[in-house]
């Protein structure tokens, strides 16, 4: 595939990954009290909820526009691993195991994006020469 094709695929990948975090962050805003209660039930401080929302929505926005993509991908990958361990580590519950594996798989995709970079169709890659 040529550089334009690769950049197009990376743009789609960034947007698909970002969509999940954007949806989740907005859901936390809409259901703020329930999200905070969920966090407290799992032994975390409800005051961390604004930080979680900022990471999800901010990270999603950075991925979509292609700005600081490697930083955002690494931050979101870490977020996925931490949330998997804190909220989805009940391996006897099949649904929680699915959520755990989803978070780990997302972390893997984000790490691949970290390694590959954002592609030319991004603010980060706009000045890159085609190879």
Order of alpha helices (4+ residues) and beta strands (2+ residues): alpha-alpha-alpha-alpha-alpha
